[in-house]
């Protein structure tokens, strides 16, 4: 019985952690965690192409880049933040804003 209790506690913690990782977008809809987290690897902010850094500074002047990720197909996921807001955007290597998986042909 103790084993069953321990297993259920660990299972509940895993479900809560996934809920915490889901982020609300501007329309207050949950982004699909599975699709959002697919194949993105965290990189240093300085590794972002200059074109992306410039467009982020221009389009989101009130926000700062908190984290950056790259996928195998060279698209970037950028987490922007200020004191009250967090925004997740996706960009191509040339600095164009895209929706996730837009670049598939």
Residue frames as a rotation matrix with the C-alpha (Angstrom) as fourth column:
UNK 1
0.568 0.823 0.000 0.00
0.823 -0.568 0.000 0.00
0.000 0.000 -1.000 0.00
UNK 2
0.375 -0.519 -0.768 2.85
0.180 -0.772 0.610 2.37
-0.909 -0.367 -0.196 0.77
UNK 3
-0.672 -0.632 0.386 4.29
0.458 0.055 0.887 1.75
-0.581 0.773 0.253 -2.71
UNK 4
-0.087 0.738 0.669 0.95
0.974 -0.079 0.214 2.71
0.211 0.670 -0.711 -4.28
UNK 5
0.771 0.352 -0.531 0.85
0.519 -0.830 0.203 5.95
-0.370 -0.433 -0.822 -2.29
UNK 6
-0.063 -0.893 -0.445 4.41
0.131 -0.450 0.883 6.89
-0.989 -0.003 0.146 -3.25
UNK 7
-0.680 -0.162 0.715 3.77
0.691 0.186 0.699 6.15
-0.246 0.969 -0.014 -6.94
UNK 8
0.310 0.879 0.363 0.58
0.932 -0.357 0.067 8.24
0.188 0.317 -0.930 -6.94
UNK 9
0.608 -0.167 -0.776 2.40
0.299 -0.857 0.419 11.19
-0.735 -0.487 -0.471 -5.32
UNK 10
-0.491 -0.865 -0.102 5.13
0.166 -0.208 0.964 11.15
-0.855 0.456 0.246 -7.97
UNK 11
-0.465 0.405 0.787 2.56
0.885 0.184 0.428 10.84
0.029 0.896 -0.444 -10.76
UNK 12
0.636 0.749 -0.185 0.61
0.763 -0.647 0.002 13.83
-0.118 -0.142 -0.983 -9.44
UNK 13
0.257 -0.621 -0.741 3.78
0.123 -0.739 0.662 15.95
-0.958 -0.262 -0.114 -9.25
UNK 14
-0.718 -0.527 0.455 4.61
0.474 0.108 0.874 15.16
-0.510 0.843 0.172 -12.88
UNK 15
-0.022 0.802 0.597 1.16
0.976 -0.113 0.188 16.26
0.218 0.586 -0.780 -14.04
UNK 16
0.751 0.260 -0.607 1.41
0.475 -0.851 0.223 19.51
-0.459 -0.456 -0.762 -12.06
UNK 17
-0.195 -0.913 -0.359 4.86
0.191 -0.394 0.899 20.24
-0.962 0.106 0.251 -13.50
UNK 18
-0.653 -0.010 0.758 3.56
0.753 0.098 0.650 19.88
-0.080 0.995 -0.056 -17.06
UNK 19
0.472 0.871 0.140 0.67
0.869 -0.486 0.091 22.23
0.147 0.079 -0.986 -16.30
UNK 20
0.533 -0.335 -0.777 3.12
0.278 -0.798 0.535 24.79
-0.799 -0.502 -0.332 -14.93
UNK 21
-0.559 -0.823 0.101 5.16
0.333 -0.111 0.937 24.60
-0.760 0.557 0.336 -18.14
UNK 22
-0.068 0.610 0.789 2.15
0.987 -0.076 0.144 25.37
0.148 0.788 -0.597 -20.30
UNK 23
-0.820 -0.297 -0.489 2.14
0.369 -0.928 -0.055 29.09
-0.437 -0.225 0.871 -21.03
UNK 24
0.317 0.946 -0.067 -0.78
0.621 -0.261 -0.739 31.36
-0.717 0.193 -0.670 -21.73
UNK 25
-0.572 -0.446 0.688 -0.62
0.812 -0.425 0.400 33.25
0.114 0.788 0.605 -25.00
UNK 26
-0.991 0.119 0.063 -2.15
-0.124 -0.990 -0.067 36.72
0.054 -0.074 0.996 -25.60
UNK 27
-0.287 0.948 -0.135 -5.64
-0.552 -0.048 0.833 35.26
0.783 0.313 0.537 -26.11
UNK 28
-0.262 0.089 0.961 -5.46
-0.939 0.205 -0.275 33.41
-0.222 -0.975 0.029 -22.78
UNK 29
0.859 0.401 -0.317 -5.47
-0.474 0.857 -0.201 30.05
0.192 0.323 0.927 -24.53
UNK 30
0.422 -0.739 0.525 -3.03
-0.286 0.441 0.851 27.37
-0.860 -0.509 -0.026 -23.46
UNK 31
0.122 -0.500 -0.857 -0.36
-0.984 0.052 -0.171 26.68
0.130 0.864 -0.486 -26.03
UNK 32
0.938 0.191 -0.288 0.06
-0.194 0.981 0.019 23.02
0.287 0.038 0.957 -26.81
UNK 33
0.539 -0.759 0.367 2.95
-0.629 -0.073 0.774 22.00
-0.560 -0.647 -0.516 -24.59
UNK 34
0.372 -0.396 0.840 3.89
0.408 0.882 0.235 18.99
-0.834 0.255 0.490 -26.69
UNK 35
0.652 -0.090 0.753 4.15
0.739 -0.150 -0.657 20.99
0.173 0.984 -0.031 -29.92
UNK 36
0.917 -0.283 0.280 5.77
-0.298 -0.954 0.014 23.99
0.263 -0.097 -0.960 -28.33
UNK 37
0.477 -0.756 0.448 8.55
-0.616 0.077 0.784 22.02
-0.627 -0.650 -0.429 -26.65
UNK 38
0.883 -0.088 0.460 9.31
0.305 0.853 -0.423 19.80
-0.355 0.514 0.781 -29.63
UNK 39
0.459 -0.750 0.475 12.91
0.879 0.308 -0.364 19.62
0.127 0.585 0.801 -30.69
UNK 40
0.699 -0.264 0.665 13.96
-0.144 -0.962 -0.231 23.02
0.701 0.066 -0.711 -29.27
UNK 41
0.256 -0.726 -0.638 17.33
0.921 0.384 -0.067 23.20
0.294 -0.570 0.767 -27.56
UNK 42
0.912 0.089 -0.400 18.22
0.269 -0.866 0.421 26.11
-0.309 -0.492 -0.814 -25.30
UNK 43
0.144 -0.875 0.462 21.02
0.838 -0.141 -0.527 28.36
0.526 0.464 0.713 -26.54
UNK 44
-0.403 -0.347 -0.847 22.76
0.728 -0.682 -0.067 31.41
-0.554 -0.644 0.527 -25.12
UNK 45
0.628 0.699 -0.343 21.07
0.391 -0.664 -0.637 34.68
-0.673 0.266 -0.690 -26.04
UNK 46
0.096 -0.680 -0.727 24.28
-0.552 -0.644 0.530 35.86
-0.828 0.351 -0.438 -27.70
UNK 47
-0.746 -0.349 0.567 23.97
0.177 0.717 0.675 32.92
-0.642 0.604 -0.473 -30.11
UNK 48
0.381 0.912 0.155 20.77
0.536 -0.081 -0.840 34.38
-0.754 0.403 -0.519 -31.60
UNK 49
-0.200 -0.413 0.888 21.36
0.964 -0.245 0.104 35.79
0.175 0.877 0.447 -35.09
UNK 50
-0.870 -0.220 -0.441 21.78
0.323 -0.930 -0.174 39.56
-0.372 -0.294 0.881 -35.08
UNK 51
-0.759 0.637 0.134 18.73
-0.146 -0.368 0.918 39.88
0.634 0.678 0.372 -37.35
UNK 52
0.071 0.802 -0.593 16.53
0.625 0.428 0.653 38.30
0.778 -0.417 -0.470 -34.67
UNK 53
-0.325 -0.260 -0.909 18.02
0.917 -0.321 -0.236 40.40
-0.231 -0.911 0.342 -31.89
UNK 54
-0.993 -0.097 -0.061 17.40
0.076 -0.956 0.283 43.58
-0.086 0.277 0.957 -33.90
UNK 55
-0.461 0.887 0.024 13.79
-0.081 -0.069 0.994 42.75
0.884 0.456 0.103 -34.82
UNK 56
0.068 0.456 -0.887 13.03
0.874 0.402 0.274 41.75
0.481 -0.794 -0.371 -31.21
UNK 57
-0.620 -0.364 -0.695 14.45
0.678 -0.695 -0.241 45.06
-0.395 -0.620 0.678 -29.95
UNK 58
-0.960 0.274 0.054 12.37
-0.184 -0.766 0.615 46.94
0.210 0.581 0.786 -32.53
UNK 59
-0.293 0.928 -0.231 9.07
-0.117 0.205 0.972 45.06
0.949 0.311 0.048 -32.19
UNK 60
0.614 0.465 -0.637 9.21
0.529 0.356 0.770 44.34
0.585 -0.810 -0.027 -28.46
UNK 61
-0.124 -0.745 0.656 11.14
-0.023 -0.659 -0.752 47.31
0.992 -0.108 0.065 -27.10
UNK 62
0.242 0.299 0.923 9.45
-0.865 -0.364 0.345 47.06
0.439 -0.882 0.171 -23.70
UNK 63
0.970 0.113 0.218 10.48
-0.197 0.886 0.420 43.41
-0.145 -0.450 0.881 -23.27
UNK 64
-0.001 -0.997 -0.081 13.87
-0.983 -0.014 0.182 41.77
-0.182 0.080 -0.980 -22.87
UNK 65
0.295 0.024 -0.955 14.99
-0.477 0.870 -0.126 38.39
0.828 0.492 0.268 -24.15
UNK 66
0.478 -0.032 0.878 14.89
-0.849 0.237 0.472 35.98
-0.223 -0.971 0.087 -21.24
UNK 67
-0.105 -0.470 0.876 15.69
-0.089 0.882 0.463 32.68
-0.990 -0.029 -0.134 -23.02
UNK 68
0.161 0.102 -0.982 16.33
-0.974 -0.147 -0.175 31.48
-0.162 0.984 0.076 -26.55
UNK 69
0.077 -0.043 0.996 15.99
-0.069 0.996 0.048 28.08
-0.995 -0.072 0.074 -28.19
UNK 70
-0.335 -0.177 -0.925 16.80
-0.926 -0.119 0.358 26.64
-0.174 0.977 -0.124 -31.61
UNK 71
0.608 0.551 0.571 15.18
-0.370 0.833 -0.411 23.72
-0.703 0.038 0.711 -33.42
UNK 72
-0.115 -0.655 0.747 16.71
0.424 0.648 0.633 21.27
-0.898 0.390 0.204 -35.86
UNK 73
0.234 0.272 0.933 15.14
0.972 -0.075 -0.222 23.17
0.010 0.959 -0.282 -38.76
UNK 74
-0.714 -0.696 0.074 16.84
0.688 -0.717 -0.112 26.46
0.131 -0.029 0.991 -37.66
UNK 75
0.208 0.733 0.647 13.77
0.168 -0.679 0.715 28.16
0.964 -0.040 -0.265 -36.29
UNK 76
-0.823 -0.568 -0.006 14.10
0.171 -0.239 -0.956 30.02
0.541 -0.788 0.294 -33.03
UNK 77
0.413 0.860 -0.299 11.85
0.635 -0.037 0.772 30.18
0.653 -0.509 -0.561 -29.99
UNK 78
-0.677 -0.619 0.399 12.38
0.203 -0.677 -0.707 33.31
0.708 -0.398 0.584 -27.93
UNK 79
0.261 0.697 -0.668 10.93
0.927 0.012 0.375 34.01
0.269 -0.717 -0.643 -24.50
UNK 80
-0.480 -0.303 0.823 10.55
0.200 -0.951 -0.234 37.72
0.854 0.052 0.518 -23.87
UNK 81
0.200 0.540 -0.818 9.73
0.930 0.159 0.332 39.23
0.309 -0.827 -0.470 -20.48
UNK 82
-0.326 -0.271 0.906 9.31
-0.209 -0.914 -0.349 42.41
0.922 -0.303 0.241 -18.50
UNK 83
-0.888 -0.075 0.454 8.15
-0.456 0.006 -0.890 42.83
0.064 -0.997 -0.040 -14.92
UNK 84
-0.262 0.907 0.330 4.54
-0.647 0.089 -0.757 41.87
-0.716 -0.412 0.563 -15.66
UNK 85
0.713 0.597 -0.368 4.43
-0.635 0.326 -0.701 40.06
-0.298 0.733 0.611 -19.00
UNK 86
-0.410 -0.757 0.509 5.94
-0.200 0.619 0.759 37.01
-0.890 0.209 -0.405 -20.64
UNK 87
0.623 0.555 -0.551 5.64
-0.649 -0.026 -0.760 36.48
-0.436 0.831 0.344 -24.39
UNK 88
-0.155 -0.620 0.769 6.81
0.166 0.751 0.639 33.55
-0.974 0.227 -0.013 -26.50
UNK 89
0.612 0.268 -0.744 7.59
-0.639 -0.386 -0.665 34.23
-0.465 0.883 -0.065 -30.16
UNK 90
0.327 -0.477 0.816 9.06
0.520 0.812 0.267 32.17
-0.789 0.337 0.513 -32.97
UNK 91
0.538 -0.231 -0.810 11.39
-0.606 -0.774 -0.181 33.45
-0.586 0.589 -0.557 -35.68
UNK 92
0.922 -0.347 0.169 13.19
0.360 0.614 -0.703 32.24
0.140 0.709 0.691 -38.77
UNK 93
0.153 -0.963 -0.224 16.96
0.906 0.046 0.421 32.59
-0.395 -0.267 0.879 -39.01
UNK 94
-0.447 -0.291 0.846 16.43
0.727 -0.668 0.155 35.71
0.520 0.685 0.510 -41.14
UNK 95
-0.962 0.028 -0.273 14.52
0.181 -0.684 -0.707 37.49
-0.207 -0.729 0.653 -38.38
UNK 96
-0.522 0.852 -0.022 10.96
-0.498 -0.284 0.820 37.00
0.692 0.439 0.572 -39.63
UNK 97
-0.542 0.435 0.719 8.26
-0.700 0.240 -0.672 36.22
-0.465 -0.868 0.175 -37.07
UNK 98
-0.551 0.353 -0.756 6.59
-0.435 0.652 0.621 32.88
0.712 0.671 -0.206 -37.75
UNK 99
0.516 0.659 0.547 4.06
-0.856 0.380 0.350 30.54
0.023 -0.649 0.761 -36.16
UNK 100
-0.251 -0.635 0.731 5.53
-0.592 0.698 0.403 27.22
-0.766 -0.332 -0.551 -34.98
UNK 101
-0.316 -0.018 0.949 5.98
0.435 0.886 0.162 24.77
-0.843 0.464 -0.272 -37.85
UNK 102
0.622 0.523 -0.582 5.21
-0.207 -0.607 -0.767 27.48
-0.755 0.598 -0.269 -40.49
UNK 103
0.026 -0.744 -0.668 8.40
-0.906 -0.299 0.299 26.71
-0.422 0.597 -0.682 -42.36
UNK 104
-0.325 -0.110 0.939 7.50
0.082 0.986 0.144 23.14
-0.942 0.124 -0.311 -43.33
UNK 105
-0.516 0.111 -0.849 7.24
-0.809 -0.387 0.442 22.69
-0.280 0.915 0.290 -47.10
